[in-house]
Amino acid sequence: MSVPTLTLNNGVEIPALGFGVFQTPPDDTATAVRTALDVGYRHIDTAAAYLNERGVGDAIAQSGIDRSEVFLETKIWITDYGYDQTLHAFDKGAGKLGVEQIDLLILHQALPGEFELTIDAYRALEKLYSDGRVRAIGVSNFMPDHLSRLLEATSIVPAINQVEVHPYFQQRDVLATDTEHGVLSQAWSPIGGITFYRDGSAGSTLDDQVIGTIAAAHGKTAAQVMLRWHLQQGRQAIPKSVTPARIAENFDIFDFELTDAELAEIDALDTGVRGGPEPEQITRETFGLDIPEA
């Protein structure tokens, strides 16, 4: 079946549900992406820092699906920030992906202590966009103050802000700021995987009693309910898995609808506890990673 689409602020359409490859080993990436494409996903989200862009490109090339039918998203890592460095980072990523044009290119993090580098990197994205080498540009893990500072210094409003959002961590201030500026919120860890694959102390969203009760009422799984929650609230979601059955399960969310009361029950689960790194603690010294040329 075809996936519903959302329209970005520049008119480009993106599938409402995508497939992520964060933490997917490079050797397993092509197989996982091929499985996702076979299931029906048409948006693949990767990043330079995942070190698996080549596997994504190989899977798309081998799939037999026309390139125009696959929405391809990747991210620039902080060690490649700066105007010229980011332009070169595009060349590295496009080369590994085996494409001339990337559908959505975003900055992976803000660098709060070196925000001028963040600005220069985004200006490079604007250049790539104006040259037609990318169809849309955006950011990831930007808090409201980061977005405000970016908007003051640049001319193109980001199309996307990809942030950690799941029932246990909902970042409503970030989502509201995105909406205010016409930026689409894109959820990473949308089923709360980060709540159990890190230290597990926050409990698992997959075992949550409220979500489980809602799932049983619809004959669905907890993961499917959480993904449906995102879509009904207007967010784009990018679940990840390397297990074929789970890849298919996460895609099977278009034949039911949550009630307003059920959405409110899930909204009430927010703990305010972040699973990923604190955005203000991102530095090149702590999170530096050299992105290889090939």
N, C-alpha and C positions, 0 to 999 in steps of 0.2 A: 504494500500500500504506500501511497505518497504521504510524506510528513507535512503537516501544516507549516506555514512559514510565518515569520515575523518580519516586519519591514524596518530596516535601519533608518537613521535620520537623514541619510543621503539617498534613500529610495531603493537601495539594494536589499534583496530578500535573503533571509537566512533560515534554514530549517529550525523549527522550534525545539527539536531534540537532536543533539549531536552525539558523537562518540569520542571519548577522550583516551589518550594513551600515556598519561602520567604514570610513572613507575613501571611501564611495560618494558621489559628487557628488549634491547635492540633486535636480538635474534628472534624474538617472538612477535615483534610488532607487525610485520607484513601479514602473518597468519591471522592475527587478531583483527586487523583492519579489513582483510579480505572477508572474514566471517561477517563483520559488521556491514560491509557493503552488500554482501549476499542477503543478509537479513532485510536490508532496506534503508539503513542509515545513509544519508547523503551529506553529512557535515562531519569532518574529521578535525579534531583539535589536537595539535602537537606543540612543541616548543623547542628552540635551540638547546635549552638546558636539559631537555629529556634525553638528548643524544640518540633519538630514534627517528628523526625526520626522514632519513633515507628509507627506512622500512615503510613509512607511510607512503612515500613516493612510489616505491616499488609496488606496493599493493594496489594503488590507484592505476598505475600503468598496466598491471597484469589483469585487472578486473574486467577489462572489456567495456567498462562504462565510459561514456564520453566525458572528457575532462570538464566540459561545461555543466555537467550534471552533479559534480561533486564540489561542495563548498569547503575550501581548504583554509584552515586558520593556523598560524604559528606565532611565536613570540620571540622578541629580542631580549637576550639576557643582559643583566646590568653591567657585565664586564665589557660589553660592546656598545655602551652608551657614549654619546658624543655624536656630532653631526656626521663627520666622515666615517667614523667607526660603525655607525648604524647603517649607513648606506652600504658599507662593505658587508655588514651582517646580513642584509637582505640578499646580497649576491651569494653568500655562503648557504643560507637557508633555501633559496630558490634552486640552487645547484643540487643540493641533497634531495630536495623534493622532486626535482626533474621537471620544473615548470618555469615559465617565463613570467607569469602573473600569479600573485597570491590573492585570494579573495579577501582575507582579513588578516592584517598584521598589527600586533599590539605590543606595547611595552609590558614586560613580565612583572615588574615591580616599580614603585617609586623609589628614588634614592633621596630620602628626606634631608640627609646631611650634605648632599651634593646635588641639590635640585637643579642647578644650572645644567648639569649633564643630562638630567631627565628632560629638561626643556629642549636641549640641543638634539637629543635622540628623537623627540616627538616632531621637531621641525624637519628632521630627515624623513620621518614617516609622511609628513605633509608633502614633501618634495616627491616622494615615491608615488603618492596618491595623485598629485597634479600631473605627473608623467604617465599615469595609467598603468604603473607596474603593480599597484595594489588597488583593489576595488573599494576597500574600506579600511579605516585605521581605528585603533582604540588603545585601551589601557587595561591593566589587571592589578588587582589588590590596591587600588587607589581609594583612600579615605576622602571624606568631603573636603578637607583642607587641601589635600593634594590636587583634587580636581579643580578647586577654585584657583589655586596658584597656576595650574596649567592653562586654564581658560583665560586668565589675565595676560599670559605671555605668548599665546599662540592664536591661530585664526580658525582652525577647524575643530569643531566640537567632536570629541571621541564618539564613535558609533557604539562602542561596547565598553563596559567595565566588567571584567571577569573577576568575581570575588567568591570567597567561601560563603555559601549559603546552604543551610539544611535546617530541619526542624529544631535542632538544639542550638543553632547559632544563626540568627536571621538578619543581623546587621540592618535593621530597619532605617537607621539614619542614612546609611550608604544608599540603600535602595531608593529612599525618598529623594536624596540629592540627585541620583542618576535620573530619576523620572522628571524632576524639576528642569533638568537641562536637556532632556530628550535623548539621554544615553540609555541604551538597552542594558539591563543587568543580566549577566550570564553567570550561572551558578556552577562553581567547581565543588567537588565533593557533594553533589546534590542529594545523595541518599545518606550522607553523614558517615561515609567510610572512614574519614579521618578520626571519628570518635572512637573507633575500635582498632584501626591499624597502627595508631601511635601507641599510647600507653594503656588505652582501654579504661582509664579510671572514670571517664564520664558516662560509661555505659554505652550500649549499642542502640542506635536508632532502629536497627532491624528487629530488636527484641522489645521495643517500646510497646506497652500494653495498649495505649490509646491508638497508636498507628495499627497495631495488630487487630484490634476490634473493628476498625474501619475497613481494613483489608478483608477481613472475613465477611463483612456485610456485602462486599462487592465481588467476592470470589477472586480476589487479587492478592498479590504479595505486598509486604510492607514497602519494598523498593518501588513497586509500581505505584502505590499510593503516594509516596513522596515525590516521585517524578510528576505525577498528575497534579499534585499541589503546586509545584513550580509553574507548570504550564498554565493552569487556570488563573494564576496570579500574574501572568504576563512575563515571566522570566524564561529565558532560554536555558536549557540544562544540558550538561555534558557528562553523563555517567561513563564509567570505565569498567572494563573487565577483560580478562583473557579467556574466560570460560564460555564456550559457545552457548550453553543453555542460558546463562545469565545475560549474555549479549542479546539473545532473542527475547528473554523475559523483559528486559528493560525497554525494549522497543514496543512491547505489546500494551500500550497505555492509551490507545485512541478509541476504545470501545466502551468507556464508562466515564462517569462524571461525579465528582465529589459535591456534596451539598454545601451550602453556605455554613451550616452548623459544623460539618466535618472539617472544612477549611479553618474555621475558628478554633476547633479543638487542637488542630496541628499548630496553629499560630501560638497557642497557649503553652507550647512545650519549650519555648525559647529559654535557654539557660544563660545566655550572654557569654558563654565560655568559648573562646576562639581555639580552634584546633591547630591552625597553621601558625607560622611565625608572626610576631607582632610587626606590623608594617613600619613602625618607627625604628625598629632595630635592624632594618635591612641596610647593610653596608657592603661595599666591595671587598673590604678586608675580611669580613665574616662569611660572606656568601659568594665570594669570587669563584668563577669557574671559567677556564679558558675553553672557548668554543672552537673545535677544530675546523680547519678549512674544508675538509672532505670527510 
